[in-house]
Amino acid sequence: MNDEIPIGKLLANNYNPRKRFDSAKMKELEGSIESQGIVQAITVRPLENGKYEVVAGMRRFKAAKNVGLKKVPAMIRILDDEEARLLSITENLERADLTPIEEARSFADYLGWDEQHHFEDGQQKGILALVQGLAASIPMSEKTIYNRLNLLHLPESLQVRVEQETLQVKVAQVISRLKGLWEIRVKGLTNEEIDEKRDNIKNEIHELMLEISKTVKNEAETRKRVNDYIEAEQMNLEQREKLAGKLKEELDEAQNKLLEFYQEI
């Protein structure tokens, strides 16, 4: 049985991975709530101050506030922080309610993961056991969880494209494997250090492109196109000014060109 809780006693949680709410979908949900009420109760947990934290159902909670509901049907659960985060993740996955980037944020919060970690570093830094435990608790494999986490290494511009569905998540996952680009982003390298990394990055791009080309019927032609692309990109990079303030723009541009090539083959 659900309780009717005054909306003034409900608080949003601080681990919700959703940063953007689709305005059209929110309007649709608000219209549904105005005409039918909240069909599925939200899940909350009691706090020491007599209020309740919303664990699952953030969109319904926000929509209810927007349309002026005084009370909200809620299921009260006694949960610690870890249990609350896991329940939030599980419900969102079951409802297909998050973008891949939002899934990545929720996993990162639960695991204590940050962008200083990379896929290859997981086993060395004790992340592996945590990911195994998470995969055992939710309908998602360890590999997919790692792939989602590494999406957080992408520049903000590409993360937005994933969320807007203008960038295929599989393509984004391939780009996120470029460890050289990740190192430049998170380590704050100097221009001289960036120059030293450049050849390594190009080699990584080359290897990834060839890996993708294995699935293309005309592999020889694809390899030729890959090599032509890398040569052109190298010439382009050599002609650019290496100003520290423009580093992010240059990396974004290079990755966007790489992305366009991925989508073409």
C-alpha positions, 0 to 999 in steps of 0.5 A: 500500500502506498502513502500520500506524502505532502509534496513539500516534504519531498526532496530531490536526491543528489545522485540523480544522473539526469542533467537535462529534462526533455521539455516536450516529454515533461509537458506530456507527462505533466498533461498525463498527471493533470488528467489522471494523477500519478499512476505509478507511485514514486519511491522514497526513503525517510530522512532524519529531518522528517522529510523524504528523499526521492529515490526513484521517480524524479521525473514524476516528482518534478512534473507533479510539482510543476502542475501544483499537486499537493500530495504524491503517492509514494512507496516508503523504503528504508534504504542506506545510501548504497541501496538507494543508489542501486535501486535508482539505477535499477528502476531507470534501466528497467524503464529505459529512462536514461540516455547512455551518458546518464547511465554512465553518470549513475554508474560512476556515482555508485562506483566512486569512478571518475575520469582519472580512470580508464578502461585499462586501469580498472583491474589495477585500481580495484574497480573490477570487483565493484563493477562485477558486483554492480553487473550482478545486481542490474540487467547489464554486463560488465563490458557494457558498464565499462563502455558506459563509464568511458563515455565520460572521457569524451568532450562535453560536445560529444556527450551532448550529441550522444544524449541528443541521439545525433551520435551513435553510442557504439561510435562514441564508445570506440572514440572513448577508447583513444587513451592518448586523447583521454590522457591529454584531457585529464592530465593537463599536458603542456604543448610539448608533451602534447606533441610527444603524444600526437604520434601515439594518438594517431597510431591508436586511431589507425588501429581502431580504424583497422579494427572497424574495417574488419567488418566491412566487405571491401577491407582493402579499400577501407584500409586505403581510405583509413590511411588517406584519412590519417595522412590528411589529418596529420597534415592538418594538425601540423598546420594548426597553431598549438595554443593551449587555450585552443587545445580543447577546440582542436581535439573536438574538431579532430574527434568530430572528423574521426566520428564522421569517417566512422559513420561513413564506412 
